[in-house]
Amino acid sequence: MFLELIGVIFAGFAAAGLVMLLGKLLGGRLPRWLAPVAAGLAMIAATITSEYGWYTRSAAALPEGVVVAQTVENRSFYRPWTYAVPYVDRFAAVDTATLKSHADHPGIYLADVYFFGRWSAVQKRPVWLDCANGRRALATSGAPFADGRPAADNWIPAAEDDPILRVACGA
């Protein structure tokens, strides 16, 4: 975040400097207010570019075997351009390379699911996934287990098109 702030400030200084240089080359015919306006527009453009590029950069940096399962797009009234083109500010990824299954229950997997947010730390959660019955359960240390899987009251039903189940069960 700090480096992004430095980049935005640098973009503002660079734009103002270019306008001032152009004004000198044109013999002072540009209005004086154009430099701060150019700086402000450059800073807004740098911020927008950073917001829209975050998901692409983050998804490209994922290690092999970690697959993006779901994205969440954002629209904000104080960012009116997001109503035309929303940007991704959160996503969930499943580590398919480390899926584990129980020998007695081949349709049930234990997967690490990573939750990424634009301005938040990455969260890693182990999740039980029942591909045959379309349900999942958060694997917590205090959860009771019955014969190698979570107890029946820990499962929650998932939608038919649940993206995390789709990625894990299709892997």
C-alpha positions as a printed Julia matrix, in Angstrom:
171×3 Matrix{Float64}:
   0.0     0.0     0.0
   2.84    2.37    0.83
   4.58    1.69   -2.48
   1.31    2.28   -4.31
   0.96    5.64   -2.58
   4.5     6.55   -3.61
   3.68    5.54   -7.2
   0.57    7.72   -7.26
   2.49   10.72   -5.91
   5.27   10.14   -8.44
   2.69   10.04  -11.27
   1.35   13.41  -10.1
   4.8    15.0    -9.99
   5.71   13.55  -13.38
   2.54   14.87  -15.04
   2.96   18.31  -13.49
   6.59   18.37  -14.56
   5.72   17.46  -18.13
   3.08   20.19  -18.33
   5.5    22.75  -16.89
   8.19   21.67  -19.37
   5.7    21.89  -22.23
   4.74   25.37  -21.01
   8.39   26.44  -21.09
   8.83   25.03  -24.6
   5.75   26.91  -25.79
   7.03   30.19  -24.35
   4.72   30.34  -21.35
   1.49   30.19  -23.34
  -0.08   27.45  -21.17
  -2.18   28.58  -18.2
  -0.58   28.09  -14.77
  -3.5    26.06  -13.46
  -2.86   23.29  -16.0
   0.06   21.75  -14.03
  -1.92   20.94  -10.84
  -4.89   19.75  -12.91
  -2.61   17.41  -14.89
  -1.07   16.19  -11.62
  -4.5    15.43  -10.16
  -5.69   13.64  -13.29
  -2.49   11.59  -13.42
  -2.92   10.6    -9.78
  -6.52    9.54  -10.39
  -5.46    7.58  -13.48
  -2.68    5.83  -11.53
  -5.12    4.9    -8.76
  -7.68    3.53  -11.22
  -5.02    1.56  -13.06
  -3.8     0.08   -9.79
  -7.33   -0.87   -8.69
  -8.18   -2.61  -11.95
  -4.78   -4.31  -12.23
  -4.66   -5.76   -8.71
  -6.66   -8.91   -9.45
  -4.73   -9.7   -12.64
  -1.38   -9.25  -10.87
  -2.47  -11.28   -7.84
  -3.96  -14.15   -9.84
  -0.89  -14.33  -12.08
   1.37  -14.59   -9.02
  -0.42  -17.65   -7.62
   1.71  -20.8    -7.51
   0.99  -23.74   -9.76
  -1.96  -25.77   -8.5
  -3.76  -22.85   -6.87
  -6.85  -22.17   -8.97
  -9.1   -19.12   -8.7
 -12.58  -20.39   -7.88
 -14.61  -17.24   -7.29
 -14.27  -13.5    -7.78
 -16.24  -10.67   -6.2
 -16.71   -7.49   -8.22
 -17.14   -4.11   -6.59
 -19.12   -1.01   -7.5
 -18.98    2.18   -5.43
 -20.84    5.47   -5.64
 -17.6     7.38   -5.0
 -16.03    5.56   -7.96
 -18.63    6.22  -10.64
 -16.6     4.49  -13.38
 -17.1     1.17  -11.53
 -20.75    1.16  -12.56
 -19.64    0.93  -16.18
 -16.8    -1.53  -15.53
 -16.74   -3.08  -12.03
 -13.4    -4.23  -10.65
 -12.51   -7.36   -8.68
 -11.6    -6.56   -5.08
 -11.83  -10.08   -3.56
 -11.36  -13.63   -4.74
 -11.1   -17.18   -3.42
  -8.62  -19.75   -4.67
  -8.43  -23.5    -4.07
  -5.1   -25.3    -3.71
  -5.78  -28.3    -5.96
  -2.2   -29.55   -5.71
  -2.62  -30.46   -2.05
  -6.14  -31.93   -2.04
  -6.37  -34.77    0.46
  -8.96  -37.5     0.62
  -9.81  -40.12    3.22
  -9.32  -43.75    2.18
 -12.76  -44.75    3.47
 -14.5   -41.73    1.88
 -13.08  -41.12   -1.62
 -15.65  -38.42   -2.5
 -14.72  -36.22    0.44
 -11.69  -33.95    0.16
  -9.8   -31.68    2.5
  -8.65  -28.57    0.63
  -6.87  -25.38    1.52
  -8.94  -22.39    0.37
  -7.25  -19.0     0.2
  -9.24  -15.77    0.49
  -7.64  -12.68   -1.03
  -8.82   -9.12   -0.47
  -7.59   -5.88   -2.01
  -6.48   -4.25    1.24
  -6.41   -7.24    3.58
  -4.08  -10.08    4.45
  -4.53  -13.44    2.72
  -6.52  -15.92    4.79
  -6.0   -19.67    4.48
  -8.82  -21.94    5.62
  -8.92  -25.74    5.47
 -12.32  -26.86    4.16
 -13.93  -30.29    3.86
 -15.65  -30.74    0.5
 -18.21  -33.47   -0.13
 -18.42  -33.77   -3.91
 -21.06  -36.5    -3.93
 -23.54  -34.67   -1.71
 -22.73  -31.07   -2.64
 -21.83  -29.75    0.8
 -18.87  -28.3     2.67
 -17.62  -27.9     6.21
 -15.0   -25.64    7.69
 -12.21  -27.78    9.17
 -11.64  -26.3    12.61
  -9.49  -27.79   15.32
 -12.41  -28.01   17.77
 -14.86  -29.65   15.35
 -15.92  -33.2    16.22
 -15.03  -35.85   13.65
 -16.78  -39.11   12.93
 -14.81  -41.86   11.16
 -12.41  -39.48    9.36
 -14.86  -36.73    8.39
 -16.69  -33.88   10.11
 -19.78  -34.7    12.15
 -23.12  -34.34   10.37
 -24.06  -31.07   12.11
 -20.93  -29.27   10.8
 -21.84  -29.63    7.11
 -23.58  -26.84    5.25
 -25.32  -27.43    1.92
 -23.75  -25.69   -1.06
 -25.46  -24.39   -4.16
 -25.43  -26.6    -7.23
 -23.03  -24.25   -9.0
 -20.8   -23.63   -5.96
 -17.5   -22.47   -7.49
 -15.27  -23.91   -4.76
 -16.86  -27.36   -5.05
 -16.72  -27.14   -8.83
 -12.97  -26.45   -8.82
 -12.1   -29.02   -6.15
 -14.31  -31.81   -7.46
 -13.27  -31.25  -11.05
  -9.58  -31.39  -10.15
